[in-house]
Amino acid sequence: MSKTLIRGAKVLGGEPQDVLIDGETIIQVGAGLSAEGAEVVEADGKVLLPGLVDLHTHLREPGREDSETVLTGTRAAASGGYTAVFAMANTFPVADTAGVVEQVWRLGKEHGYCDVRPIGAVTVGLEGQKLAELGAMHESAAGVTVFSDDGKCVHDAVIMRRALEYVKAFDGVVAQHAQEPRLTEGAQMNEGVVSAELGLGGWPAVAEESVIARDVLLADHVGSRVHICHLSTAGSVEIVRWAKARGIRVTAEVTPHHLLLTDELVRSYNPVYKVNPPLRTERDVLALREALADGTIDIVATDHAPHPHEDKDCEWAAAAMGMVGLETALSVVQETMVDTGLLDWAGVADRMSHAPARIGRAEGHGRPVSAGEPANLTLVDTAYRGPVDPAGFASRSRNTPYEGRELPGRVTHTWLRGKATLVDGKLT
C-alpha cells in the first residue's frame, strides 16, 4: 500500500503539523514525521480539513446526462474538496425504488472520485400522493438513510407524518423542500421591494416558513428526524431556533449562494441568479450567516443544480432554477464566514464535514484528522484569491453565479481513503 506524507499542514487551521497516510488510513499526526518511500506533499501552511460532505447534490443521472452525470458530478466534487455527496432523487426515472438508488450508488463506486450516497424519494414519482418504497431503498445495497422530494415539497401533512413515522424505524431522516405550492404559483423571485419594482411574481418568505413550522411540529409529535433543505429566510431561522430549544429533532442547511448573494442581483435579469428558493434580502443573508455561526443552521449544503446552457441562456421567465456549486462552495464559505470572523476552520470542518456526515449517517466520513481515522482529506490554499472561471470546471454545466468574481481559497489536493483524486488542483 502506498504512503503519503503531508508536510507542514495547518490541521483545521491550527499550528503546522505533518500527517502520514498509509494505505487508506491516517497513521500518524505530529511534527517532524518521516517515512521511507512515502510520497511527500509540501503543504506550506495550507489548511488541512476532513474531506467535505455534501448532503444536497443533483447529479442528474439517470435521465439528464446533458446536464451532469455521476462521473462529471463526482469529478466536480473532488475538485471542490468533497469525498462524499448525497445525490437527490429528482432524476428520470425518479429514485423512488431500490433499483434506481442502487444504479446511482454503483455508478459512484465505479467512478471512484467520491462516495455517492443516493437520496430516496419520499413519494412515488415525487407526486406527493403515495409513499415510495422507503424500506426497500433502505434495505438495498445503497443503504438509503435520507429521503427527499427536493424540487417539490411534501405538501400533504398526512403523507409527511407517515414518512416521518416510517423512517423512524431505521433512524432515517426526511429532508424537506419547504415550499407551500399554493403560495408560490407563478413566483419568479423573492417577494419584496425588488420584485415589486421589477414586476416579477413574488415568492413570499411565509411559503417557506409555514412548511417548516408545520414539519417541526410533526417531527416533535412523531419523535422522528426532519431536515430542512436550503433554508433561506430570517423567519425560518427563528422557527428552527425555537424548535431546537424545545428539543425537537430538526437539522437545517444553508447554501453558499444564500450566504452571499441577494435579490438585488435579479435587477440584471440574468437567469444565472434564478434559483429555488430565491435569493433573499441582505437582512436574510446576515441572519443566515449568524445562524450558521451559532449552530442554529447545522450545515452548508451546495444544492449543486447543473443545467445545460439552453436552459439558462434564455429569458428570465423561461429559465430553469438552480446553480452549480460544488467547485466554489468552500471559497464562498471562506469569504462569508471565515474572512468575516464568524467561523474558524474547525467550525468549517464541522459545518461542511462532521455534521453533514452525522446527519446522513455517512460512515467513514466527517471523521477527525487523527491517527487511526480514514484518510478522507482536503488541502486548501487559503491565501489564494482569484476570479472564478467556469471554463475550467469539471462539472458538465457552467451555470455559476460567480463567473469573473474574485473569491478566496483554492482546493489543491483531495484524498479519498488515501487515494489522491486531486493533486495540485488537477484531477487524477
C-alpha positions in Angstrom: 0.0 0.0 0.0 1.2 3.5 -0.8 2.3 6.0 1.8 1.8 9.8 1.6 3.4 12.3 3.9 1.6 15.7 4.1 4.2 18.1 5.5 3.5 21.3 7.3 -0.3 21.5 7.0 -2.4 23.5 9.4 -4.8 20.9 10.6 -8.2 22.6 11.0 -6.3 25.9 10.8 -4.1 25.2 13.8 -0.3 25.0 14.0 1.5 23.3 11.1 1.9 19.5 11.5 2.8 16.5 9.4 0.2 13.9 8.5 1.3 10.4 7.5 -1.1 8.2 5.4 -0.5 4.5 4.9 -3.0 2.9 2.5 -6.5 4.1 3.4 -5.7 5.3 6.9 -4.0 8.2 8.8 -1.4 6.5 10.9 0.4 9.5 12.5 -0.1 13.2 13.1 2.7 15.3 14.6 5.8 17.3 14.0 8.9 16.2 12.1 7.5 13.0 10.7 9.3 10.9 8.1 8.5 7.8 6.2 10.8 5.9 3.8 9.3 5.7 0.3 6.4 8.0 1.1 5.2 10.5 -1.5 5.7 13.9 0.1 3.2 16.7 -0.3 4.6 20.0 0.8 1.6 21.8 2.3 3.5 25.1 3.1 1.0 26.2 5.7 -2.2 25.3 3.7 -5.2 24.3 5.8 -6.0 20.5 6.0 -9.6 19.6 6.6 -11.5 16.3 6.7 -13.0 15.6 3.3 -16.1 17.7 2.7 -19.6 16.0 2.7 -22.4 17.5 0.7 -25.9 16.5 1.8 -27.6 18.1 -1.2 -26.2 17.4 -4.7 -28.0 16.9 -8.0 -26.1 14.5 -10.2 -28.9 14.3 -12.8 -28.1 10.7 -13.8 -30.2 8.8 -14.9 -32.2 10.9 -17.4 -30.5 14.3 -17.7 -27.0 13.4 -18.6 -26.9 16.5 -20.8 -26.7 18.5 -17.5 -24.5 16.2 -15.4 -23.5 12.6 -14.9 -22.3 10.8 -11.8 -18.8 10.8 -13.3 -18.7 14.6 -14.1 -20.5 15.5 -10.8 -18.1 13.5 -8.7 -15.2 14.9 -10.5 -16.6 18.4 -9.7 -17.0 17.2 -6.1 -13.4 16.1 -5.8 -12.3 19.4 -7.3 -14.2 21.2 -4.6 -12.7 19.1 -1.8 -15.6 16.7 -1.3 -15.2 13.0 -0.6 -18.9 12.2 -0.3 -22.0 13.6 -1.8 -25.7 12.7 -1.3 -27.5 12.6 -4.7 -31.0 13.9 -4.9 -33.9 11.8 -6.2 -35.3 14.0 -8.9 -33.8 12.0 -11.8 -35.6 10.4 -14.7 -36.8 7.9 -13.7 -37.2 9.2 -10.1 -35.1 7.4 -7.5 -38.1 6.0 -5.7 -37.2 2.3 -5.9 -34.4 0.1 -4.7 -33.4 -0.5 -8.4 -32.8 3.2 -9.2 -30.9 4.1 -6.0 -28.7 1.0 -6.5 -27.9 2.2 -10.0 -26.8 5.6 -8.8 -24.8 4.0 -5.9 -23.0 1.6 -8.3 -22.1 4.4 -10.7 -20.5 6.2 -7.8 -18.5 3.1 -6.8 -17.5 2.6 -10.4 -16.1 6.1 -11.0 -14.4 6.5 -7.7 -13.9 10.3 -7.4 -16.0 10.4 -4.2 -18.6 8.3 -2.4 -22.1 8.7 -3.7 -25.0 8.2 -1.2 -28.3 8.2 -3.1 -31.2 10.0 -1.5 -34.5 8.2 -2.0 -37.8 10.0 -3.0 -40.4 10.3 -0.2 -43.3 9.8 -2.6 -43.8 7.9 -5.8 -42.7 10.0 -8.8 -42.3 13.0 -6.4 -46.0 13.4 -6.9 -46.8 13.8 -3.2 -49.6 11.2 -3.3 -48.2 7.9 -2.2 -45.2 6.9 -0.1 -42.3 5.5 -2.1 -40.5 2.2 -1.2 -38.7 3.7 1.8 -37.9 0.4 3.5 -36.8 -1.3 0.3 -34.4 1.6 -0.5 -33.0 1.5 3.0 -32.5 -2.3 2.8 -30.9 -2.1 -0.7 -27.2 -2.2 -1.4 -27.3 1.7 -1.4 -28.4 1.7 2.3 -30.5 4.8 1.9 -31.0 6.8 5.1 -32.1 10.2 3.7 -35.3 10.7 1.8 -36.5 13.9 0.0 -38.8 15.0 -2.8 -36.4 18.0 -3.3 -37.6 20.2 -6.2 -41.0 19.7 -4.8 -42.5 20.0 -1.3 -44.1 17.1 0.6 -47.1 19.4 1.0 -49.6 16.9 2.4 -49.4 16.8 6.2 -50.6 13.2 6.4 -48.1 12.0 3.9 -45.3 13.9 5.7 -46.4 12.4 9.0 -46.4 8.9 7.6 -42.9 9.4 6.1 -41.5 10.6 9.4 -43.1 7.6 11.2 -41.7 5.2 8.6 -38.1 6.4 8.7 -38.0 6.5 12.5 -37.9 2.7 12.5 -34.3 2.7 11.0 -33.2 6.2 12.2 -33.6 7.7 8.8 -34.4 11.4 8.1 -36.8 13.2 5.8 -35.2 16.2 4.1 -38.0 18.7 3.3 -38.0 21.2 0.4 -40.0 23.8 2.3 -42.3 25.5 -0.3 -46.0 25.8 0.1 -47.1 25.3 -3.6 -50.2 27.4 -3.5 -48.3 30.4 -2.1 -45.7 30.2 -4.9 -47.8 29.8 -8.0 -46.2 31.9 -10.7 -43.4 33.1 -8.4 -40.2 34.2 -10.1 -38.1 35.7 -7.3 -38.3 36.8 -3.6 -41.4 38.8 -2.8 -40.3 42.3 -1.7 -39.3 45.7 -2.8 -37.2 44.4 -5.8 -40.0 42.1 -7.1 -42.5 45.0 -6.9 -40.2 47.3 -8.8 -39.4 44.7 -11.5 -43.0 43.5 -11.8 -42.0 39.8 -11.3 -44.1 37.4 -9.4 -43.1 37.3 -5.7 -42.1 34.3 -3.7 -43.1 35.1 -0.1 -40.9 34.1 2.9 -44.0 32.7 4.6 -44.3 30.0 1.8 -41.1 28.5 3.3 -41.7 29.4 6.9 -45.2 27.9 7.2 -44.0 24.5 6.0 -41.0 24.5 8.4 -43.3 25.3 11.3 -45.7 22.5 10.4 -42.9 20.0 9.9 -41.0 20.6 13.1 -44.3 20.1 15.0 -44.9 16.9 13.1 -41.4 15.7 13.9 -42.0 16.5 17.5 -45.3 14.6 17.5 -43.8 11.6 15.9 -40.4 11.7 17.6 -38.6 11.5 14.3 -35.8 13.4 12.5 -36.6 16.1 10.0 -34.0 18.1 8.0 -34.8 21.4 6.3 -33.2 21.9 2.9 -31.8 25.2 1.7 -33.2 27.4 4.5 -33.3 30.9 3.2 -35.1 33.4 5.4 -34.6 35.1 8.7 -38.0 33.9 9.8 -37.1 30.3 9.1 -34.0 30.7 11.3 -36.2 31.8 14.2 -38.6 28.8 13.8 -35.6 26.3 13.7 -34.1 28.0 16.7 -37.4 27.7 18.6 -37.7 24.1 17.6 -34.2 23.2 18.8 -34.8 25.0 22.1 -37.7 22.6 22.6 -35.6 19.6 21.9 -37.2 18.8 18.5 -35.0 16.6 16.3 -34.6 19.1 13.5 -31.5 20.0 11.5 -31.1 22.6 8.7 -28.8 23.5 5.9 -27.9 26.7 4.1 -26.4 27.0 0.6 -23.3 29.0 -0.2 -25.3 31.3 -2.6 -27.8 32.2 0.1 -24.9 33.2 2.4 -23.5 35.7 -0.2 -26.0 36.8 -2.9 -29.1 38.9 -2.6 -32.3 39.6 -4.6 -30.7 42.9 -5.8 -28.8 40.8 -8.4 -32.1 40.0 -10.1 -32.3 43.5 -11.4 -29.8 42.4 -14.1 -32.5 39.8 -15.3 -29.6 37.4 -15.7 -31.2 33.9 -15.3 -28.0 32.7 -13.6 -29.4 34.2 -10.5 -32.7 32.4 -10.7 -32.8 29.7 -8.0 -35.2 27.8 -5.7 -35.6 29.1 -3.0 -34.9 32.5 -4.5 -32.2 34.9 -3.4 -33.4 36.8 -0.5 -32.6 40.2 1.1 -29.5 41.5 2.8 -31.3 41.1 6.1 -31.9 37.4 5.4 -28.3 36.8 4.3 -26.9 38.3 7.5 -29.4 36.2 9.6 -28.3 33.1 7.8 -24.6 33.8 8.5 -25.3 34.4 12.2 -27.4 31.2 12.4 -24.7 29.1 10.8 -22.1 30.6 13.2 -24.2 29.9 16.3 -25.2 26.4 15.2 -28.9 27.0 14.6 -28.2 26.1 11.0 -26.2 22.8 11.2 -24.5 22.6 7.8 -23.6 24.1 4.5 -25.0 22.1 1.5 -24.4 23.1 -2.1 -27.7 22.3 -3.8 -25.5 21.8 -6.8 -28.0 22.1 -9.6 -26.4 21.8 -13.1 -28.3 22.9 -16.2 -27.3 22.9 -19.9 -26.7 26.4 -21.4 -30.0 26.4 -23.3 -32.0 26.1 -20.0 -30.2 29.2 -18.6 -29.3 31.2 -21.7 -32.9 32.5 -22.3 -35.4 35.0 -20.9 -35.8 35.0 -17.2 -39.4 33.6 -17.1 -38.4 30.6 -19.2 -35.1 29.8 -17.4 -34.6 26.8 -15.1 -33.9 27.4 -11.5 -30.6 26.4 -10.0 -26.8 27.0 -9.8 -23.8 24.8 -9.8 -21.9 24.9 -6.5 -19.6 22.0 -5.7 -16.4 23.7 -7.0 -17.0 27.1 -5.4 -18.7 26.2 -2.1 -15.6 26.3 0.2 -14.4 29.6 -1.3 -17.8 31.2 -0.7 -17.8 29.9 2.9 -14.3 31.3 3.4 -15.4 34.7 2.1 -18.7 34.9 4.1 -17.8 33.0 7.3 -14.0 32.7 7.9 -12.7 36.0 6.5 -15.5 37.8 8.4 -14.5 36.1 11.7 -17.8 34.3 12.1 -16.3 30.8 11.9 -12.8 29.4 12.3 -11.6 26.5 10.2 -12.6 24.0 12.9 -16.1 25.4 12.6 -15.9 25.0 8.8 -14.9 21.4 9.3 -17.9 20.9 11.5 -20.4 22.5 9.2 -19.1 21.0 5.9 -17.9 17.6 7.0 -18.6 16.4 10.5 -22.3 17.5 10.8 -23.5 16.5 7.3 -21.8 13.1 7.7 -23.6 12.7 11.0 -27.0 13.7 9.7 -26.7 11.4 6.7 -25.1 8.6 8.6 -22.1 8.5 6.2 -19.8 6.1 7.9 -16.1 6.8 7.4 -16.7 10.5 6.5 -16.6 13.6 8.7 -14.0 12.0 11.0 -11.3 13.7 12.9 -7.9 14.3 11.3 -6.1 11.9 13.6 -4.3 8.6 13.7 -6.5 5.6 13.0 -9.0 7.5 11.0 -9.9 7.1 7.3 -7.7 9.3 5.1 -10.6 11.3 3.6 -8.9 14.7 3.4 -8.8 18.0 1.6 -5.9 20.6 1.5 -6.8 24.2 0.9 -4.6 27.1 -0.1 -6.4 29.8 1.9 -4.1 32.6 0.8 -5.1 32.2 -2.8 -7.6 34.7 -4.3 -8.6 34.8 -7.9 -11.6 35.1 -10.4 -13.9 32.2 -10.9 -13.6 30.8 -14.4 -16.3 28.2 -15.2 -14.4 27.1 -18.4 -12.2 25.2 -16.0 -15.0 23.4 -14.1 -15.1 19.6 -14.0 -18.9 19.8 -13.9 -20.7 19.4 -17.3 -22.6 22.6 -16.7 -21.5 26.2 -16.3 -24.4 27.9 -14.6 -22.4 29.6 -11.8 -23.4 33.0 -10.4 -19.7 33.7 -9.6 -18.2 33.9 -13.1 -15.5 36.6 -13.1 -16.0 37.2 -9.4 -12.9 37.1 -7.2 -13.1 34.5 -4.4 -10.6 33.4 -1.8 -9.2 29.9 -1.3 -8.4 27.1 -3.6 -8.5 23.3 -3.0 -5.2 21.9 -4.1 -5.5 18.2 -3.0 -8.3 15.8 -2.2 -7.8 12.2 -0.8 -10.5 9.6 -0.8 -9.4 6.8 1.6 -5.8 7.7 1.0 -6.0 7.8 -2.8 -5.4 11.2 -4.3 -8.3 12.3 -6.5 -7.0 15.9 -6.9 -3.3 16.8 -7.0 -2.1 20.4 -7.3 -5.6 21.5 -8.4 -5.8 18.8 -11.2 -7.9 15.7 -11.2 -6.0 12.4 -11.2 
